[in-house]
Amino acid sequence: MQDYANYQFEIIWITQPGHLQQYAQLIDEFFTLYEDPSNFPDPDEREEPSFIKGRIAEGTNNPHTHLMAYLLISPSGEQYFIAGCVVEFYPDSACALVTYLFVNQNFRGVKIGAQEQKVAESMLQSQLGLVGLVAFFTQQYKKPVKAVLFESNNPAQTVAENDSMPPIKRIQFFARLGARRINFEYIQPPLGDDKGIVTNLFLLTFPWLTQMGESIPVTVVMEFVMELAKSLDRNKEPGSATCYGDENYYRDLAALAELGGVKQLDTVNPELIGIDVDGCNIIRTMYNNLVAQRVDEKNVDLISPL
């Protein structure tokens, strides 16, 4: 294996519409690697690049979308794009989502520079990467970030051959970085009209990024998953059966505030409208499961992902 001790790295942030032109070639490389089957072989888990770039181009807050591009720099100054990350900030819930993290398969586990830090670790743990970006969110959007969340395949429900790397190895990596799993059954809403729900995912958080304790409020989790579902409406045709709709979303936000995460939904007249997908109301199902998993009146445990 080649020695990269004398190499350096830079992480470029793409955070505003003008950056799409400024870094046009880099962004082309970013999405070429993003779409490589070695990264996200399940199409239901991968959003179309045009949707991601479209949100940046519009400067939309539905959600605020950002890219991080990792450049490896040789001792002679040559630069190579080898890893990327999509990070979104959801303003209603004040939660960040590490939507996609991917590394060129030839550099996975490779230690870079004098500090011998692996590529993905630098993306997540350095001020040049996610740590600095979370601080940027607080300053830019005038809201302290409540939680930094991400999804990862449940090793017990994912065939290793169908994933870009063994799911247990990925979970072990995140666990070493201090990740904790939110103790409930997460359902990823459809990413588009041609996508289905995904049920073999964990929803996890990095508590150390937001000074979070050993639990998280039910309402914080639900505010995020509801805002995520609403934001995905833009990827679908108007009137699609899996659209949340602004009116239903805001009604549900108000109902959630009344519920407070302390009781199950009424079985006859459920307080949340939610979204029906394939015979399952995913918003109601996740809410009831969170309430059932509470460790006190309003919170659910953050547990080891292993």
N, C-alpha and C positions, 0 to 999 in steps of 0.2 A: 504494500500500500504506500502511496506517495506521502512524503512528509510535508505538512503544510504549516510547520512551526514559524516559518519566515513570511507567511502570508498575513494579510490583514483583511478586514471586511468593512463594508459600509451598508447601512440599511436606509434605503430611500423611501420616504413617505409620499404617497399620492393622496392628497386630501382635498383637492379643489379642482374645478373644471379645467382651469388653465394647465394643470399638470398633465392632462391627457395628451396635449400637443407637445408640451415640453419634454415629456418622457415617452413619446410615441413608440420608438423602437423597443424600449425596455418593456412597455406594457404589452407589445406584441409577443415578446419572449415570455413574459409573465403568463399570459393566457395559453400559449402553446404548451408550456410545462403543466399548467393547471389542467388542461384537457388530455394530457398523456394518460393512457390507461393504467400506468404504474402508480398513479395517485388516487383517482376516484373511479374505480371500475363500475360501481353501481350508479347508473344514470339518474335514479330517483334521488340520490344524495347530492347531485351536482347541478348547480344553477347555471343557466345559459350565460356565457360571458357578456353577451349584448345587454342582458338585464343589469349586470353589475356595473358595466361601463356607463350604461344609460343613467343610472342613479347618480354617479359621480358627475357626469356631464350636465345634468339638470341641477346639481347642487341641492337635491331634495333632502328633506329631513325624515323621509319615510322608508328606510332610516337613513341617517348619515352614513355613507359608505367610504371606506378608506382601504388603500393597499399598502403593504410593506414589501419591498423588494430587496432581497439580500444579494449583495455583490461581493464576490470573492476577488481580492486584489493581490496580484502576484508581486514579488519583490521588484520587478521591472515596471510595475504600474498597470499591467493589463488587467481588465475587469471582466468578470464572468458572472452572469446571473445564474444562481443555483437554487434559490428558494424563494417562496412567496407566502403571503398571508393576507387574507381578507378579514377586516375587522369592522364591525358596524356598531354605531351608537344609536340606541332607541330612546328618543327624548321623553316620551310619556312615562316610561318605566325607569328611565335613567340607568339602564343596563347596557353593558357592552357585550357583544357576541363575537368570539373568535370563530368566524364562519368556516374558513378554510385555512389550513396550514399544510404546506407541501414542500418537499425537498427533493431535488434531483436524486434519483436512487443511487447514483454513484457517490453521493456525498452524505448519505444517511449514516450517522454514527461517527463521521470523520471529525477529528479535533482540529480546530483552526487557531493559528496564532500562538503567541507565547503563553497565553493563559489556557490553551488547549480546551477551548469551549466548543461543544458541538453546535452545529448550525441551528437546529431547532431551539436549543437552550438559549442561544444568543437572541433569537427572534422573540422569545417569551420573557427572558429574565433581565435583559440589558436595558439601560436607559435609551439606547438607540432604537430599541424595539418596543415591545408591548408596554413595558413599565413607563417609558416616556410618553407613549401614545395615550395611555389612560390619564396621565397628568394633563396632556393636551386637551382631552375631552372636557375635563373639569373647567379648564380655562376658557376653551373655545365656546362651549355650550352652556356655561354658567350653571352647571348642575354637578354636584359630587356624584361620582359613579357608585351606584348601590351594589352592583355585582358585576363581575367579569365571568361570563359563561361560555361554555363550548360543548359541542356534542362529540361523542365517541362511540364506536360500535361496542355493543355488549358482547363480550367474548363467548358467553353461553348461548347466544342466539345468532351468531354470525359464523358462517362457514369460512375458515381461514383462507381457503383457496379463492374465495370470491372477494377478498380484501387486498389492498395494496401492500399490507404487511400484517403479520399475525396480530389479531386484535388484542391478545393478552400482552404482547410486547409493547403495543402503543399505550395501553392502560398502565403498565408498569412504568413506562417513561413519564407519563403525566403524574403518576403518584410520587415519583422521585422529585418532581418539581412542586410538590405540595398541593396537587389537585384533590378535591373532594367531590364525591357524587351526591347530588340531591336525592334523598331517599323517597322516590316515587316513580311511577311508571310513565315515562315521557313518551309523547306521540308527536313526531315532527309533522307539521301541516304540509299539504302538498305544495311543492315549490312552483308548480305551474299546472296548466290544464292537462298536460300529458304526463304528469307525475302523480304517484300515489302517496298515501301516508307511509311513514317509516316508523316501525315499532321496535326495531332492534338497536335503538340508541340509548345511551345514558345522557342525561344532562348534568354537566359538572361545572364546578367553579374553582377559581383560584382565590381562596379567602384572603391570602396575604396581600393581594393587590388592593383590597378595599377595607382592610382591618376588620374583616368579618369574623365572628366567633364560630362556635360549633354548630350553629343552626341558622336557618334563613326563614323569614316570614313567608307564610303561604301567599299573602297578597303580593309580595315582590315577585315571586315565581309566576303567579298568574298574570300579573300586569305585563310581564315580559312575554309569556307565550301568547297572550291575546294580541299584543302589539305586533309580535312576529307574524301571526296569522293574518292580521289586517294588512300589514305591509306587503304580503305576498299577493294581495289582490291585483297589484299592478302588473303581475306576470300572467294574468288570466284575462279571458274575454269578459266584457261587461255582462253581468247576469249569470256568470258561471255558477254552478251549484255549490262550488267550494269557496266562493267569495264570502268574506265576512260582511263587508259593507260598513261604511263609516257610521251610519245610524245605529246599526246593531252593536258595533264595537263600543261606541260611546255609552249606549244604554247599559251594556254589560260592565263597563268600567264603573259606572255609578252603582250598579247592583253589587259589584264586588266590594266596593267601599262600604256598603250597608252590611253585607255578609261578614266582612272582616276576617274571613278565613277561619271562623270558629265553629261553623256548623255545616252539615251536609245540605245539599240542595233539596228543596221540596220535591217529593216524588211525583206529585200530581201537577203542580205548576212550578216547574224549575225556574229559579230567579235569573239564570243565565240563558241567553238565546243560543249562543255558541254556533258551531258549524257542524252540519251532518256530512260525513264522508263514509261511503260504503257501509251505511247502517249504523255508524258510531258517531255520536256527538263528541268530538274530541275535546272541546273546551270543558264541557260538563264532566266528562270522564276524568280528565286530569285534575280538575278542581276537587271532585269527590275523593279521588285517590290521595291527594295531598292532605286533605282534612283528616282522612283515616290514618295517615302516617304521622300525625303531629306528636311531638314529644312534650309540648306544653300547650297552652291555650291557642297560640297563634303561629308556632314555628315547627318546621320539620328539620330532622337531623341532616348534617353534612357528614357522610360516612366515607370510609375508605373505598376507593373504586375497585379494589382487588377482591 
